[in-house]
Structures are given as structure tokens and as C-alpha cells.
Amino acid sequence: MDRLSALDAEFLHLEDGIAHMHIAGMCVFDGPAPGHDDVVALLEARLDRIPRYRQRVRSVPLELGRPVWVDDPHFSLEYHVRATALAPPADDAVLCRLMGRLMSQPLDRDRPLWETWVVYGLPDDQWALVCKVHHCMVDGVAGVDLLTALLSLDPDEALPEPTPWSPSPEPSGAAKVVDAWAGLGGDVAEVLGRLPAVATRPAGLVRSLRDTGVGIVRFGEHLVPTPPSSIEGPIGPHRVWAHTEVPLEQVKVVRRALGGTVNDVVLAAVANGYRSLLLHRGEDPDGAVVRTLVPVSVRTGDAHGVTDNRVSGMLYELPVHLADPRERLDTVMAEMGALKGSHMPEAGEVVTTVGDLAPPMLLGAVSRMAIRTLRTMSQQSVNTVTTNVPGPQFPLYCLGREMREYRPFVPLSHGVRVGTAILSYNGTLSFGVTGDLDTASDVDVLAGGIVAGVDELVAAAHREDIS
């Protein structure tokens, strides 16, 4: 029986009808658009690569174990593949409103937790696939792996014949409980099995315990509530979305001329986006604190292609108080360098490992209580989320049509009214900005500020080259 990890299950607990825990991406293609039946046939031919697409989440009686994946006996591909079209004259604003509406609807917990929408009538004679998947199934890196499993490297690749499939019967409640406790015993045995090896390297054990402790302390230090701001507070169930794109080469030009990493340049541009948003709202960015959660993948090389969550995170305060782009980038470089030695990601990974050993009943109860509390008293420790996932740097094809862009979507949680997802694909860096409809309908300002931030850094890079 395939159980969810504690981290996977937590994304189920975090969802409450207001905070929807699905991630998504809009894949934009040039025409001619395929028919709806053609897309259904594509998914049918690929389903053997993605077993989760025919499975649903089922709970264990009395939460005596973590939820499990079981085959859906009533699986219907046509239910999950849907079509819509933009009414002419369509423009990008209409497309963004559609994306916001699609992301405002939770996935059906009684069915496999995914949807794919075929969107016709995009500007410039384009069309799109909107792929929506629950976060309990994938993280950002696994989502990219999922995309490459669905699409093709060769525009002329013929679809394989669908693999025959019949659902396995769902195990009984008693069988789920027995398997859960047997699995827990296996997890404990695995941890204990590492002890002999650890005992032979006591210095390494001491160093690991010290680093984990430092990481937990550093994370706790960054949880101090921030000053009140319009970008944090209670949210509703409806979303807005904006996107923007920049050539990846522009970011690399900045990196080569001014230093840092691609992620440093991206964070400096995002900081300018939030500075622009605060100025647009009449707030003083010089005294503002915008603390963002930066997810960090802990996925090893042999874990690619596995649909689950293997992610930790760091907390970072974007330098929105700095107006000068060069100074902003230098600050990001210095502070991110220091954070990499903070051991926050290692501490987070240890916490998730401990979570796998904790009683699911206790974790579920604590999570639900926390969500109820956050709905009435919003947290002010984490203001936003900024996730940056490297995508394939080669073209992908859907039924012979080349994918031009992949525009990402990140969900919001309680207290977080705005979030930014970044994904690189085939030389383009795409930014998807999610906002709460009632309190952050102006996320297009943030998106425009990100592009302006990149442009300012490119100009600074050219001045550096000239001098």
C-alpha cells in the first residue's frame, strides 16, 4: 500500500475551502489547436507514466495511519480533461482572469486530484493547456518531471497504444490500519538502522546535530511578526493571477557582470516588484518588511520522476527598502550567502523526517487546530512565498505543437495574500504572480515591477561592462 508522507499529508490538512493547495502551470503553444478528443487521447497514452493520475486519496480509519493512494474504481479521463475558450476579442487580461477563476475552484477529493484544461482562442492564434495538480501529489520539481512525462521531445513522435488498466480493489479499513502500523515500524527500523553507521562517525553526528540545531534557531529567529502591511492578512477563496516573462540570457548577463547566481538576480527583481506594489498602494517601502518563504528542493538525483514532495525552505526578507538596483542585488547576494550557511533547509528536512514517525492522528489534529486559528487570527511571520524551479532548457511538444512558454502558479495560504512562482523553460524565465481577489487584485503591478527590476539590472550590467 502506498502511503502519503507526512509532508504530502500536510498539504491536505492545509486545505480548508479558502486556502486551495493545488499548484498549476499554463503551457502555451502555437496553433493550430488540437481537438479536445486529441488531448484526451494524448493523456490516455501517457497514463501508464503517471500512476497517480488514476488514484485517489483515502483516509485510514480514526487517522491511525497516514492517508493512502488507491486506484479509483470509477476513473473517467473525460472528467479530468476539460475545454474552454476565450470570448473574442481575447487579450491577455481575459486569459489571466480565466486562470484566476480556474485556480479558485478546489479539486474534488473523491477523485484523482488533477485537472487539465484545454484553452482555445489565446491572443496571437495560440492555445494553452492548464495543468492543475494537488500539492500533496507533487512539489515544483516533481511538477516539471510530470510535464516532461506528458509532453514529447520529438514533434513527430507517435503516441503509443494505451496500456490496458483495471483498478485494484480498495483495501479494507482493517488492512489500511495494519499496513500503516507495519509501515511505521519500517520507518522506525530504517532510522534505527542508520545508527550503527552514525556511531562509527561520532564527529559527523555531532556536526549534524549542531547544524540542525542552528537551523532551527535561525528559522525561529525569522518568525518574529513583521510590521502590518497590506500584503499580509486574511484571504478569501478567490484568486487573481498575472504573469510576465524575461529572456533567461538577460539574467545571465547580469550574473556575469555583477556577480551572484541566477536566483540572486531573480530575488532582487522580485524585491523591486514588491517595492513597486507598496508604492502603488501608497505605503512606504523604506520601513516595510516583506519576509518570503523560499522553498528549497531536497530531492536527490535518483528521486526525479517520483511524484511526491521533497522540499524544505528558508525565510528571507526581501530588500524592498533599497531603491538602487545594484545595491539591491549586492544585498541579496550577501544575505543569501549567509542564509546558505544557516542550515534552515537541513533543519526542515529533519522536521519532516520526524513527522513521518509521529502519530498521524496527532499531526492531523494539530494541523486542523492551526488552520482554524489562522482563519480567525492571521499569522504575520511569513508575508509571501517565492519559489524558483529550473525547467527543461529544450523544447517540448504536444501533439507536434511546440510549447512556447510555461507560466507557473503557486497557491496561497492563510496570511499570505500574494505569492510568486518562477520557472525557466527553453531560454525564458516566466513569473506567475498569484493574488487574493479581495485584497490583492493589483498583482499585475508586482509583475510589471519584476520586469522593471530586471531591466534596471541589465542596464547596470552594461554600465559595468563599459567601465
C-alpha angles and dihedrals in degrees: 000000000000112000128195115245118243089258092050090049091049090064087058092050092049092059113090109155093276102054105050112200103206126117122207148177135208111221110200120204137180117246161291089084117222122238120262091250090054091056091048089052090050092053091046091054092050100044094096087064092055111044091173090068089072096041133082132202117257127184127233115239114271088358089278087149140016117277117276137216115243132173115267106239091200098044112161118181091198089062092060099041111069137169136215138162137213114244112240134284083047122183136172093270090059090049091051091050090052091051090051092052093048091050092049092068119082121228118255108261091205092064137048106296103246144081134189119202123197107211118198130192103039118165117277092030093289132137134199147211115218108202113197120186132169115253090232087071103045145008123212096279093045088049090059090048088051091053093052089050091056099043133052136244091210120059090208096050112132118226114252121236111271113262113241111250136182123180121251113233116263112256118247121259091254091051090052091053093048091048092047093054093042088051092049089051089052092050091051091047090051092053092046089047090064093058098082090054091046091050090060090057105045093159090056091049092051091048092048093049091047093049092048091050091049090050093052091049092048091049091049091050089057093053095076107125114262125228113277115276138165092246092069132052141076118342136203129222097262127089141204124198139197133179141194136178137211130183110263088223090066090059090048090051089056092046093051094046102037103023134235129091133293087259091053091054091047093051091048089053092047089051089056089050091057091044088055091048093051092048090048089055093049095251125136109246091191090074098033128107118208108184115188133193108230110198114219122201116232091182113134123218094260091053096067113117091031114122107223141082121281103163140124129177153215131220116229134175110224112226095240090150092071118087097183111085095210092050089047092054093045089053092050091049093051096043096044089049089055092046091055087064093047093085092221093138092050090050091050091051091052090050092053090048090053088047090059088059097045123097107270091217090060095045092048093049093048092048094050092048090050092051092050089051093049092052090060101030112029119214120245100192100088115038101179146348127240116189123182118190124181111229132193115297093211132071122274125201137211113201090334095313117118118236107235100184140006111208113193133215127204124195126237128233131200112298092017112100098170133036135176128211121190125193131172120215130173096332098322127104111209125197120200115191119197122198139178107254096223098046108019108036089136097071089126086074090058091048091051090048091055092056090046089051092054091047091052091050092048089053090049090050091053091050089052091052092049093049 
